Amino acid sequence: MARQTREWRRISDELLDELLAGDDPAEVFRNGILIDDLKKAVAERALDAEMDAHLEHEPAWGNHRNGHNRKRVLTDEGAMEVEVPRDRARRFEPQLVEKYCRRLQGFDDKVLSMYARGMTTREIRVHVEELYGVSVSAEFISKFTDAVLEEVGEWQSRPLEEVYAIVYFDAVRVRVRDEGLVRNKAVYLAIGVNCAGRKEIPSLWIEHTEGAKFWLSVMNELKARGVADVLIAVVDGLKGFPEVTVQTCIVHLLRRSLAYASYKERRVLAAALKTIYRGRRRGPRPRRRWTRSKPVLGGRSTPPPIVRSWRSAWEQVVPFFAFSQPIRWAVYTTNAIESLNSTVRRALRTRGHFPNDRAATKLLYLALRGVQRKWRAPPLYWHQVRPELAIRFGEWFVVEPS
């Protein structure tokens, strides 16, 4: 059936000869002139059809056609001039090329895609001029991308799930000009996994420092947007986190510990640490295991900073000992959000600093939007994790019917 449809829509040789009108086919193909002419002709045919439909609903004695207006619009293929019909009563509202519209959707999407990948407004201006032969100013592109801020506001205030089984929190640093000085600000990101296993990004938050007051404001915001409970929060040493089941990132804690050992000693130290975080049950706080009388690095005692880091984080290390191995694999690291951070860092790589928080939020939202569109299926481990979470958390683990 599909093959019959393609054959039916095939352009005949006679029509191609008429369209080419003696021009070299190879030259026409390289320049794309014929495609542009066809696109313009189809657009004008559609506009005339809209005008015919409009006049059918007008009184027979009243309105009628009144010529055309020439309009230049930007498309994903470049600039195009179309003849827009008009009526004498000026009541015609075209839908294909709306009034006061100078850019079609394809052009808007491509500019936003370039901005989301970290290109500056001036780089986009040069790229658009080289690719489409259209001259636009950097200020125009900046104002055009500012229109995304309304979408950002809607995204940051949208209703959320009532219960999230697992939420991964992490932060990246951006340089933002604030009160005449360029400061390093933390951008906090989160990935929420609901009880059905679907992932989403609840929001992003920009703050100078992390602390109890900041996290209280974040939790109040989530509560106002409909979140009743977070069963497990996986963090990487974030300070001031509220009273929920907090699991620190074991991988990051391990990396910080290995940084205090020489290259030759890292394998021995990693094996010693593995006996702690791969234990079958919760053990005592690691204080007697590593002392100067009981070295684990050959003939040398364990560096004190390693012992202090594990002892200070021990209350956030042990929660995952209560779970089976599948849940441990799900919560022992923040790698799920590290891939999100890498996408953000790629977008920030070419930026020295942002003029304000709004500019940073605009770019980060566009980068996160592109990532979230790819999340369609639950994580691979979810079919093993879901039954145990339902048993342990009972009525709080709510799965809404799809």
Number of C-alpha atoms within 10 A of each C-alpha: 6 7 7 9 9 10 10 10 8 9 10 9 9 8 10 11 12 9 13 12 10 8 10 9 13 9 10 13 11 9 10 12 12 15 13 15 14 12 15 16 14 13 17 19 14 17 21 18 13 17 20 13 11 17 18 11 9 13 9 9 6 9 18 19 15 12 11 13 10 10 15 13 17 19 18 15 15 16 18 15 13 20 18 22 19 20 17 12 12 11 12 17 14 17 10 14 19 12 12 8 12 13 18 15 10 12 18 16 13 15 20 19 15 17 22 24 20 22 21 16 20 15 14 21 20 16 17 18 15 11 10 14 13 14 13 14 13 16 12 12 19 15 11 13 20 15 11 16 16 10 12 19 10 10 15 18 14 12 15 21 18 18 20 26 22 21 24 25 21 21 21 16 16 20 20 22 15 14 8 8 10 16 16 17 20 19 20 18 20 22 23 24 23 24 23 18 21 15 20 19 21 19 21 17 14 20 14 12 11 18 14 13 12 18 16 14 11 16 18 12 15 21 15 13 17 14 17 16 17 21 19 19 22 26 26 20 16 16 13 13 18 14 7 11 15 23 26 28 21 21 14 17 18 18 12 14 21 18 11 16 18 10 9 9 15 17 14 14 20 15 11 15 16 12 10 18 18 12 10 13 14 15 12 12 17 15 11 11 16 18 15 13 11 13 14 20 18 10 8 12 14 21 17 12 12 18 18 14 14 20 16 12 17 17 13 20 22 19 19 23 18 13 17 13 14 15 19 17 13 18 25 21 21 23 16 15 21 16 12 19 17 12 16 22 18 14 20 23 11 12 15 11 16 19 15 14 16 15 16 19 19 20 24 22 21 22 24 19 14 14 16 14 9 8 12 10 9 14 15 9 13 17 13 13 20 18 11 15 17 16 11 12 12 10 9 19 23 16 14 9 5 4
